[in-house]
Amino acid sequence: MKRYLILLLFTFQGLMAQVQFEARVSKNTLGVNERLRIDFIMNVDGDNFDQPSFEGFRIVGGPSQQISQSWVNGRSSFQKIYSYFLLPNQKGTFTIKQASIEYNGQVYKTSPIKITVTNAVPQERDPNSQQQHQGGGNEILNLIAEISKTNPYINEPITVVYKLYFNGIGVTGFKELAKPKYKDFWNQNIDIKQLQIEEGMYKGERSYFVVLKKTILYPQKSGKLTIEPLSLDIGIQVPRGRNMFGQMMLDDANKTVSAGAKTINVRALPEANKPIGFTGAVGKFDFSVTPSKTTLKSGESLDLIVSANGTGNMKLFTLPKPVVPNALEMYDPVHDEKVNTSLAGMSGKISDKYTIIPQFKGKYAIKPMEFSYFDLNSGSYKTITSPEIMIDVLDGPVQAEAVASNTSKNVITKSEQFKYIKPKTVLISTVKDDFYGSDLYYSLLLLPFVILPIIVIAKKKKEAIDSDVTGNRIKMNNKLAKKYLSEAKKQLNNKESFYIALEKAMHNFLKAKLHIETSEMSKDNILELLLSRSVNPETVQNFINLTENCEFARYAPASSTSIQQDYDKAVLIISELEKQIV
């Protein structure tokens, strides 16, 4: 007897091991403009297939279902496949989570799959991808990045203009899949208030184009720098002929386009003759140092404005700092920018305003200041020197000897000398209560004696629930019925998904009420079981008619009114069966 039990156990384990359910993808690494095919393959006819959420992707095809069965040398083989085509939403690493099925009361799940999405590739290489449109051969749809200059100096402005060329194809809209990245560039987008369709030439053919994006770039280091591509998902309409009335018929589709990566070879600024005070200004500038007044009394202040104006990298360099005598108190500057940015680059004025307060009577000189920049037109460095400025202080205390200093002095007044000394002392007791004998000590001591009985009771209750196999299956089927009926309500605007969820809800409800398996869900068996439970024959027929209608309605035209009527009818039938089944 023991031998037979062991043989039966191994036979049952062998049958369980035969169930296979796995997910396969066409590739694990793809471009943001490529499609991914994923197949969920099972060797048994499982119920309640639950697809994953496909986070990071959107479904552009499927689900399609394939079923094959064969007999070879007296042995049968079965295979069912659910297939999807996915398009990435953006670059990155994503995980396709588990799908699940049910078979003989057991739940089987696939393993998660990691997918890496990279930059857009020049063209789709996926042999499983579906063609998005068909045309007569003269259609144009391409995204171009026009670069104003490919070998600039550091901090020389260049522009990138993204143009979408099209002809023979109607464009209904677009969405960015991957934004261009400008690593090692200072960049600013130029606002486009309204998209305008213009005529132009593309590869020698007359075409239309729309300027989608304009960006001004200032390279910040020398060498080969890469501009990562802009990728778009374009909604298009393609003509496919005329109808019997001569009207053009259009097909709606989507296509992914990419501008491709661009390489910029940036030249370093020459080291020969580079001024000592050069801070990175590149362009064409004027420089000035202007005092608000040169004659003042003791206690009065003056503003010294150091400014540069012109065209160039206005926001990417610093102005020189003035050197004043020790007798003049100079405060940190207030920086101001009045800069406009266009496709020609930055232009305008930047300034630093210093407030200066004299401490003693006398005449003091503010030394000349030098401002250096690299002139792109001549390819050489230019230096502008401001004149010396004399400040005449008419009155006040006399300084024995005024000596110019390269740094501004820091004066600490008497009122600030004792600013950080606290006048009051706060004492904290060093005596602390012992843990032993405290309320917390006794609470932790008694805690195990309280928790152990709760654990024992909970364990017994769980064992009782787990041993009730029939009750658990009924609860699971009831839960599934409510789940799919709720899912059907969410899919009222999606006909096929609505009827799939509705059919699953009806079947799971009946399995729960009649305590039957999927293999017993035939029309005649359902009819016999319901009538034997004293269910109204009209209600039974309504249930069967509705379940048969679900399969037909998935592929037949249906209005939103009929879908709502079928949902209301399902709620009514389930309510009647709930009351009548005994």
C-alpha positions as CSV (number, residue, x, y, z in Angstrom):
1,M,0.0,0.0,0.0
2,K,2.9,2.4,0.9
3,R,4.5,1.6,-2.6
4,Y,1.2,2.6,-4.3
5,L,1.0,5.9,-2.4
6,I,4.6,6.8,-3.3
7,L,3.9,6.0,-7.0
8,L,0.7,8.1,-6.9
9,L,2.6,11.0,-5.3
10,F,5.3,11.0,-8.0
11,T,2.7,10.7,-10.8
12,F,0.8,13.8,-9.4
13,Q,4.1,15.7,-9.2
14,G,4.9,14.8,-12.8
15,L,1.5,16.1,-14.0
16,M,2.0,19.4,-12.1
17,A,5.5,19.7,-13.6
18,Q,4.1,19.4,-17.2
19,V,2.3,22.8,-16.9
20,Q,4.5,25.4,-18.6
21,F,3.7,29.2,-18.8
22,E,6.4,31.6,-20.0
23,A,6.9,35.0,-21.6
24,R,9.2,35.5,-24.6
25,V,10.3,38.8,-26.1
26,S,11.7,39.6,-29.6
27,K,14.7,41.5,-28.0
28,N,15.9,42.7,-24.7
29,T,17.5,45.9,-25.9
30,L,15.8,48.2,-28.5
31,G,15.7,51.8,-29.6
32,V,13.0,54.2,-28.4
33,N,11.6,54.2,-32.0
34,E,11.5,50.4,-32.3
35,R,8.6,48.0,-31.4
36,L,8.8,45.0,-29.1
37,R,6.9,41.8,-29.5
38,I,6.1,39.8,-26.5
39,D,4.4,36.3,-26.5
40,F,2.8,34.6,-23.4
41,I,3.0,30.9,-24.2
42,M,1.2,28.1,-22.3
43,N,1.0,24.3,-23.0
44,V,-2.4,24.0,-21.3
45,D,-5.7,25.7,-21.8
46,G,-5.6,28.0,-18.8
47,D,-8.4,30.3,-17.6
48,N,-8.5,33.9,-16.6
49,F,-5.4,35.1,-18.4
50,D,-4.2,38.4,-16.7
51,Q,-1.8,40.5,-18.7
52,P,0.8,42.7,-17.0
53,S,0.5,46.5,-16.9
54,F,3.4,47.0,-19.4
55,E,4.7,50.0,-17.5
56,G,6.9,52.2,-19.7
57,F,5.3,51.0,-22.9
58,R,2.1,51.4,-24.8
59,I,0.2,48.7,-26.7
60,V,0.2,49.3,-30.5
61,G,-0.9,45.8,-31.5
62,G,-2.7,42.9,-29.9
63,P,-3.6,41.0,-28.0
64,S,-3.8,38.3,-30.7
65,Q,-4.4,34.7,-29.7
66,Q,-3.1,31.5,-31.4
67,I,-4.1,28.0,-30.5
68,S,-2.5,24.8,-31.9
69,Q,-3.0,21.1,-31.0
70,S,-1.5,18.1,-32.6
71,W,-1.2,14.3,-32.1
72,V,2.1,12.5,-32.7
73,N,2.6,8.8,-32.0
74,G,-0.4,8.7,-29.8
75,R,0.7,11.7,-27.7
76,S,-1.1,15.0,-27.8
77,S,0.5,18.5,-27.6
78,F,-1.3,21.8,-27.0
79,Q,-0.1,25.4,-27.2
80,K,-1.9,28.7,-26.7
81,I,-0.1,32.1,-27.3
82,Y,-1.2,35.6,-26.4
83,S,0.9,38.2,-28.5
84,Y,1.3,41.9,-28.1
85,F,3.3,44.6,-29.9
86,L,4.6,47.4,-27.6
87,L,6.2,50.8,-28.3
88,P,8.5,52.4,-25.6
89,N,7.4,55.7,-24.1
90,Q,10.9,56.8,-23.2
91,K,14.5,55.7,-22.7
92,G,15.5,53.7,-19.6
93,T,15.4,50.2,-18.1
94,F,11.9,48.8,-17.6
95,T,10.5,45.5,-16.2
96,I,7.6,43.7,-17.8
97,K,5.9,42.2,-14.8
98,Q,4.3,38.8,-14.4
99,A,1.3,37.5,-16.3
100,S,-0.9,34.9,-14.7
101,I,-3.4,32.1,-15.6
102,E,-5.4,29.5,-13.7
103,Y,-5.4,25.8,-14.3
104,N,-7.1,23.1,-12.2
105,G,-7.4,25.6,-9.3
106,Q,-3.7,26.6,-9.3
107,V,-2.3,30.0,-10.4
108,Y,0.7,30.0,-12.7
109,K,2.8,33.1,-13.4
110,T,5.5,34.1,-15.9
111,S,8.9,35.4,-14.8
112,P,9.6,39.2,-15.0
113,I,11.6,40.4,-18.0
114,K,14.0,43.4,-18.0
115,I,14.0,45.5,-21.2
116,T,16.6,48.3,-21.9
117,V,15.4,51.1,-24.2
118,T,18.2,53.2,-25.8
119,N,18.5,56.1,-28.2
120,A,16.5,56.0,-31.4
121,V,18.0,53.9,-34.2
122,P,18.2,55.1,-37.8
123,Q,15.4,52.8,-38.9
124,E,13.3,50.0,-37.5
125,R,15.2,46.6,-37.5
126,D,12.5,44.6,-35.8
127,P,11.3,41.9,-38.2
128,N,8.2,41.4,-36.1
129,S,7.2,45.1,-36.3
130,Q,4.0,45.9,-38.2
131,Q,3.9,48.4,-41.0
132,Q,2.2,51.5,-40.0
133,H,1.2,52.8,-43.4
134,Q,1.3,52.1,-47.0
135,G,1.5,54.7,-49.7
136,G,2.2,55.3,-53.3
137,G,6.0,55.7,-52.8
138,N,6.2,59.5,-52.9
139,E,5.5,60.1,-49.2
140,I,7.9,62.1,-47.1
141,L,8.0,62.1,-43.3
142,N,11.4,63.0,-41.7
143,L,12.7,64.9,-38.8
144,I,15.9,67.0,-39.4
145,A,18.2,68.8,-37.0
146,E,19.9,71.8,-38.7
147,I,23.1,72.9,-37.0
148,S,24.4,76.4,-37.7
149,K,28.0,75.5,-37.1
150,T,29.8,72.2,-36.4
151,N,33.3,73.5,-35.4
152,P,32.7,76.5,-33.1
153,Y,35.1,77.8,-30.4
154,I,34.3,77.3,-26.7
155,N,31.4,79.8,-25.8
156,E,30.7,80.6,-29.4
157,P,26.9,80.4,-30.1
158,I,25.5,77.8,-32.4
159,T,21.8,77.0,-33.2
160,V,19.9,73.8,-33.6
161,V,16.6,74.0,-35.5
162,Y,14.4,70.9,-35.6
163,K,12.2,70.7,-38.8
164,L,9.6,68.1,-39.6
165,Y,9.4,67.6,-43.4
166,F,6.3,65.9,-44.9
167,N,4.6,65.4,-48.2
168,G,1.8,63.1,-49.3
169,I,1.0,62.4,-45.6
170,G,-1.4,64.2,-43.3
171,V,0.1,65.0,-39.9
172,T,-2.5,65.1,-37.1
173,G,-0.2,65.6,-34.1
174,F,3.0,64.6,-32.4
175,K,4.4,63.6,-29.0
176,E,8.0,63.7,-27.8
177,L,9.4,60.2,-27.0
178,A,12.9,61.4,-26.2
179,K,14.0,64.9,-25.5
180,P,17.4,66.1,-26.9
181,K,20.2,66.3,-24.3
182,Y,22.9,68.9,-24.5
183,K,25.6,67.6,-22.2
184,D,28.5,70.1,-21.8
185,F,26.4,72.9,-23.5
186,W,24.8,75.9,-22.0
187,N,21.4,75.9,-23.7
188,Q,18.2,77.9,-24.0
189,N,15.1,77.2,-26.1
190,I,13.7,79.9,-28.3
191,D,9.9,80.2,-27.9
192,I,7.8,79.4,-31.0
193,K,4.4,81.0,-30.4
194,Q,2.6,79.2,-33.2
195,L,3.6,76.3,-35.6
196,Q,3.4,77.4,-39.2
197,I,3.5,75.2,-42.3
198,E,6.1,76.4,-44.9
199,E,7.2,75.2,-48.3
200,G,10.8,74.0,-48.9
201,M,13.0,71.4,-50.6
202,Y,13.9,68.1,-49.1
203,K,16.5,66.0,-51.0
204,G,15.7,67.8,-54.2
205,E,11.9,67.4,-53.9
206,R,9.4,70.1,-53.1
207,S,8.0,69.4,-49.6
208,Y,6.3,71.1,-46.6
209,F,7.9,71.5,-43.3
210,V,7.2,72.8,-39.8
211,V,9.8,74.2,-37.4
212,L,9.1,72.4,-34.1
213,K,12.0,73.6,-31.9
214,K,14.8,76.2,-31.8
215,T,17.7,76.0,-29.4
216,I,20.7,78.2,-28.8
217,L,23.8,76.4,-27.5
218,Y,27.1,77.6,-26.0
219,P,29.7,74.7,-25.8
220,Q,31.5,74.7,-22.4
221,K,34.5,72.5,-23.2
222,S,36.6,71.5,-26.2
223,G,36.6,68.3,-28.2
224,K,33.9,66.2,-29.8
225,L,30.5,66.8,-28.1
226,T,27.4,64.8,-28.9
227,I,23.8,66.2,-29.1
228,E,21.5,63.3,-28.3
229,P,18.5,63.1,-30.8
230,L,15.0,64.3,-30.5
231,S,12.5,61.5,-31.2
232,L,8.8,62.0,-31.9
233,D,5.7,59.8,-32.2
234,I,3.8,61.3,-35.2
235,G,0.1,60.8,-35.8
236,I,-0.5,60.6,-39.5
237,Q,-3.2,60.1,-42.2
238,V,-2.3,58.2,-45.3
239,P,-4.5,58.1,-48.5
240,R,-5.4,54.6,-49.6
241,G,-7.6,55.4,-52.6
242,R,-11.0,56.8,-53.4
243,N,-14.5,55.4,-52.6
244,M,-17.3,54.9,-55.1
245,F,-18.2,58.6,-54.7
246,G,-14.7,59.8,-55.6
247,Q,-13.9,60.9,-52.1
248,M,-10.4,60.3,-50.7
249,M,-10.2,57.6,-48.0
250,L,-7.6,58.0,-45.3
251,D,-6.0,55.6,-42.8
252,D,-5.0,56.8,-39.4
253,A,-1.6,55.5,-38.1
254,N,1.4,56.4,-36.1
255,K,5.1,56.6,-37.0
256,T,8.2,57.2,-35.0
257,V,10.9,59.5,-36.4
258,S,14.2,60.7,-35.0
259,A,16.6,63.5,-35.8
260,G,19.6,61.4,-35.1
261,A,22.6,62.2,-32.9
262,K,24.8,65.1,-34.0
263,T,28.5,65.6,-33.2
264,I,30.0,69.0,-32.7
265,N,33.8,69.4,-32.9
266,V,34.5,72.3,-30.4
267,R,37.8,74.2,-30.7
268,A,39.7,75.4,-27.6
269,L,40.4,79.1,-27.2
270,P,44.1,79.9,-28.2
271,E,46.5,80.0,-25.3
272,A,48.9,82.4,-27.1
273,N,48.5,86.1,-25.9
274,K,45.7,85.1,-23.5
275,P,45.4,88.0,-21.0
276,I,45.9,87.3,-17.3
277,G,42.5,88.7,-16.3
278,F,40.5,86.8,-19.0
279,T,37.4,85.2,-17.4
280,G,35.8,83.6,-20.5
281,A,34.0,86.4,-22.3
282,V,33.6,85.5,-26.0
283,G,32.0,87.9,-28.5
284,K,32.0,91.7,-29.1
285,F,31.8,94.0,-26.0
286,D,32.1,97.5,-24.7
287,F,33.3,98.0,-21.1
288,S,32.7,100.9,-18.7
289,V,33.2,101.9,-15.0
290,T,30.9,104.7,-13.9
291,P,30.7,106.4,-10.4
292,S,27.4,108.0,-9.4
293,K,29.4,111.0,-8.0
294,T,33.0,111.9,-7.4
295,T,32.6,114.6,-4.7
296,L,30.9,113.8,-1.4
297,K,30.8,114.5,2.3
298,S,31.7,112.2,5.1
299,G,28.9,109.6,5.7
300,E,27.6,109.9,2.2
301,S,27.9,107.0,-0.2
302,L,28.4,106.6,-3.9
303,D,27.6,103.8,-6.4
304,L,30.3,102.4,-8.7
305,I,28.8,100.6,-11.7
306,V,31.0,98.1,-13.6
307,S,29.2,97.0,-16.8
308,A,29.8,95.2,-20.1
309,N,27.4,95.4,-23.1
310,G,27.4,93.9,-26.5
311,T,26.8,90.4,-28.1
312,G,28.3,87.1,-26.8
313,N,28.1,84.8,-23.8
314,M,26.7,87.5,-21.5
315,K,25.7,85.1,-18.7
316,L,28.8,82.9,-18.8
317,F,31.7,85.2,-17.5
318,T,32.4,87.5,-14.5
319,L,33.2,91.1,-14.5
320,P,36.4,92.4,-12.9
321,K,36.3,93.7,-9.3
322,P,37.5,97.2,-8.5
323,V,40.4,97.9,-6.2
324,V,39.8,100.8,-3.8
325,P,41.9,102.5,-1.1
326,N,41.7,101.3,2.5
327,A,39.9,104.5,3.5
328,L,36.9,103.6,1.3
329,E,34.4,101.0,2.6
330,M,33.2,98.9,-0.3
331,Y,30.3,96.4,0.0
332,D,29.4,93.3,-2.1
333,P,27.9,94.1,-5.5
334,V,24.4,93.8,-6.7
335,H,24.4,91.9,-10.0
336,D,22.0,92.9,-12.8
337,E,21.3,91.3,-16.2
338,K,19.3,92.7,-19.1
339,V,19.9,90.1,-21.8
340,N,17.9,88.9,-24.8
341,T,18.5,85.5,-26.4
342,S,17.7,84.9,-30.1
343,L,19.0,82.6,-32.8
344,A,21.9,85.1,-33.2
345,G,23.0,84.5,-29.6
346,M,22.8,86.5,-26.4
347,S,23.0,90.3,-26.5
348,G,22.4,93.1,-23.9
349,K,24.1,94.4,-20.8
350,I,25.3,93.0,-17.4
351,S,26.5,95.1,-14.5
352,D,27.8,94.9,-10.9
353,K,26.8,97.9,-8.7
354,Y,29.1,98.5,-5.7
355,T,28.2,100.8,-2.8
356,I,31.2,102.7,-1.4
357,I,31.3,104.8,1.8
358,P,34.3,106.9,2.6
359,Q,35.8,106.8,6.2
360,F,38.1,109.8,6.1
361,K,38.6,113.2,4.5
362,G,40.9,113.4,1.5
363,K,41.3,112.5,-2.2
364,Y,41.4,108.9,-3.2
365,A,42.0,107.1,-6.5
366,I,40.2,104.1,-7.8
367,K,42.7,102.3,-10.1
368,P,42.0,101.6,-13.8
369,M,40.3,98.3,-14.5
370,E,40.9,95.9,-17.4
371,F,38.3,93.7,-19.2
372,S,39.4,91.1,-21.7
373,Y,37.4,89.1,-24.2
374,F,38.0,86.9,-27.3
375,D,36.8,88.5,-30.5
376,L,35.3,85.9,-32.9
377,N,35.6,88.1,-35.9
378,S,39.4,88.6,-35.7
379,G,40.2,85.4,-33.8
380,S,42.2,87.3,-31.2
381,Y,41.9,88.7,-27.6
382,K,40.9,92.3,-27.0
383,T,41.4,94.3,-23.8
384,I,39.6,97.4,-22.7
385,T,41.0,99.6,-19.9
386,S,38.8,102.0,-17.9
387,P,40.3,105.4,-16.8
388,E,41.4,106.2,-13.2
389,I,38.6,107.7,-11.0
390,M,39.4,110.3,-8.3
391,I,37.1,110.5,-5.3
392,D,37.1,113.8,-3.3
393,V,35.8,113.6,0.3
394,L,35.3,117.1,1.5
395,D,35.0,116.7,5.3
396,G,35.3,114.2,8.1
397,P,38.1,112.8,10.3
398,V,41.6,113.1,8.8
399,Q,43.5,109.8,8.2
400,A,47.2,110.1,9.1
401,E,48.2,108.0,6.0
402,A,45.8,106.5,3.5
403,V,47.3,103.4,1.9
404,A,45.7,101.6,-1.0
405,S,44.9,98.0,-0.3
406,N,44.1,95.1,-2.7
407,T,41.3,93.9,-0.4
408,S,38.4,95.6,1.2
409,K,38.8,95.9,5.0
410,N,36.4,94.4,7.5
411,V,35.4,96.8,10.3
412,I,33.9,95.3,13.5
413,T,32.0,97.8,15.6
414,K,32.0,97.8,19.4
415,S,28.3,96.8,19.4
416,E,29.1,93.6,17.5
417,Q,32.1,92.4,19.5
418,F,30.0,90.6,22.2
419,K,27.1,89.8,19.8
420,Y,27.5,86.0,20.0
421,I,28.0,85.7,23.8
422,K,24.8,84.4,25.5
423,P,23.9,86.4,28.7
424,K,21.9,83.6,30.2
425,T,23.0,80.0,31.2
426,V,20.7,77.0,30.8
427,L,21.6,74.1,33.0
428,I,20.6,70.5,32.2
429,S,20.5,67.8,34.9
430,T,22.9,64.9,34.4
431,V,20.9,62.5,36.6
432,K,18.8,60.1,34.5
433,D,16.3,57.5,35.5
434,D,17.5,53.8,35.5
435,F,15.9,51.5,32.9
436,Y,15.7,48.6,35.4
437,G,12.5,48.9,37.4
438,S,10.9,51.5,35.1
439,D,7.4,51.2,33.5
440,L,9.0,50.4,30.1
441,Y,11.1,47.6,31.7
442,Y,8.0,45.8,33.1
443,S,6.0,46.4,29.9
444,L,8.7,44.7,27.7
445,L,9.0,41.9,30.3
446,L,5.2,41.0,30.1
447,L,4.9,41.6,26.3
448,P,5.9,38.0,25.3
449,F,3.2,36.5,27.6
450,V,0.6,38.6,25.8
451,I,1.8,38.1,22.3
452,L,2.2,34.2,22.4
453,P,-1.5,33.4,23.0
454,I,-2.5,35.8,20.2
455,I,0.0,34.0,17.8
456,V,-1.4,30.5,18.8
457,I,-5.0,31.6,18.2
458,A,-4.2,33.3,14.9
459,K,-2.3,30.2,13.7
460,K,-5.2,27.9,14.5
461,K,-7.6,30.1,12.7
462,K,-5.4,30.2,9.6
463,E,-5.0,26.4,9.6
464,A,-8.9,26.1,9.7
465,I,-9.3,28.5,6.8
466,D,-6.6,26.8,4.7
467,S,-8.1,23.3,5.3
468,D,-11.4,24.5,3.8
469,V,-10.5,23.9,0.2
470,T,-14.0,24.1,-1.2
471,G,-14.8,27.3,0.7
472,N,-11.6,28.9,-0.4
473,R,-12.4,28.1,-4.1
474,I,-15.9,29.5,-3.7
475,K,-14.5,32.7,-2.1
476,M,-11.9,33.0,-4.9
477,N,-14.5,32.6,-7.7
478,N,-16.8,35.1,-6.0
479,K,-13.9,37.5,-5.8
480,L,-13.1,37.0,-9.5
481,A,-16.8,37.6,-10.5
482,K,-16.8,40.9,-8.6
483,K,-13.5,41.8,-10.0
484,Y,-14.4,41.2,-13.7
485,L,-17.9,42.8,-13.3
486,S,-16.1,45.8,-11.9
487,E,-13.6,45.6,-14.8
488,A,-16.5,45.4,-17.3
489,K,-17.9,48.6,-15.9
490,K,-14.6,50.4,-16.4
491,Q,-14.4,49.2,-20.0
492,L,-17.8,50.5,-21.1
493,N,-16.1,52.5,-23.8
494,N,-13.9,49.6,-25.0
495,K,-16.2,47.0,-26.6
496,E,-13.8,44.0,-26.8
497,S,-12.3,44.4,-23.3
498,F,-15.9,44.9,-21.9
499,Y,-17.3,41.7,-23.3
500,I,-14.2,39.7,-22.3
501,A,-14.5,40.9,-18.7
502,L,-18.3,40.4,-18.7
503,E,-18.0,36.8,-19.9
504,K,-15.4,36.0,-17.2
505,A,-17.5,37.6,-14.5
506,M,-20.6,35.5,-15.4
507,H,-18.6,32.2,-15.6
508,N,-16.8,32.8,-12.3
509,F,-20.0,33.7,-10.5
510,L,-21.6,30.5,-11.7
511,K,-18.5,28.4,-10.7
512,A,-18.8,29.9,-7.2
513,K,-22.5,29.3,-6.8
514,L,-22.7,25.8,-8.3
515,H,-19.3,24.6,-7.0
516,I,-18.1,23.4,-10.4
517,E,-14.8,23.5,-12.4
518,T,-14.1,25.1,-15.8
519,S,-14.3,21.7,-17.5
520,E,-18.0,21.4,-16.4
521,M,-19.0,24.8,-17.9
522,S,-21.0,23.4,-20.9
523,K,-24.3,24.8,-21.9
524,D,-26.3,21.6,-21.2
525,N,-24.6,21.0,-17.9
526,I,-25.3,24.6,-16.8
527,L,-29.0,24.3,-17.9
528,E,-29.4,21.0,-16.0
529,L,-27.7,22.2,-12.8
530,L,-29.6,25.5,-12.6
531,L,-33.0,23.9,-13.2
532,S,-32.2,21.3,-10.5
533,R,-31.7,24.2,-8.1
534,S,-35.3,25.5,-8.7
535,V,-34.1,28.5,-10.7
536,N,-36.7,30.2,-13.0
537,P,-36.3,28.8,-16.5
538,E,-36.5,32.3,-18.0
539,T,-33.6,33.5,-15.8
540,V,-31.6,30.4,-16.9
541,Q,-32.2,31.2,-20.5
542,N,-31.3,34.8,-20.1
543,F,-28.0,33.8,-18.5
544,I,-27.1,31.4,-21.4
545,N,-28.2,34.0,-24.0
546,L,-26.0,36.7,-22.4
547,T,-22.9,34.5,-22.2
548,E,-23.3,33.4,-25.9
549,N,-23.9,37.0,-26.9
550,C,-20.5,38.0,-25.3
551,E,-18.5,36.0,-27.8
552,F,-20.5,37.3,-30.7
553,A,-20.6,41.0,-29.6
554,R,-16.8,41.2,-29.4
555,Y,-16.5,41.1,-33.2
556,A,-19.8,42.5,-34.2
557,P,-20.6,46.3,-34.3
558,A,-22.1,47.5,-31.1
559,S,-23.2,50.9,-29.8
560,S,-22.6,52.4,-26.4
561,T,-26.3,51.9,-25.7
562,S,-26.3,48.2,-26.3
563,I,-23.1,47.8,-24.2
564,Q,-24.8,49.6,-21.3
565,Q,-27.9,47.4,-21.7
566,D,-25.8,44.2,-21.6
567,Y,-24.0,45.4,-18.4
568,D,-27.4,46.3,-16.7
569,K,-28.8,42.9,-17.9
570,A,-25.7,41.1,-16.3
571,V,-26.2,42.8,-13.0
572,L,-30.0,41.9,-13.0
573,I,-29.3,38.2,-13.9
574,I,-26.6,37.8,-11.2
575,S,-29.0,39.4,-8.7
576,E,-31.8,37.0,-9.7
577,L,-29.5,33.9,-9.6
578,E,-28.2,35.0,-6.2
579,K,-31.8,34.9,-4.8
580,Q,-33.0,31.7,-6.6
581,I,-30.0,29.3,-6.3
582,V,-30.5,27.2,-3.2
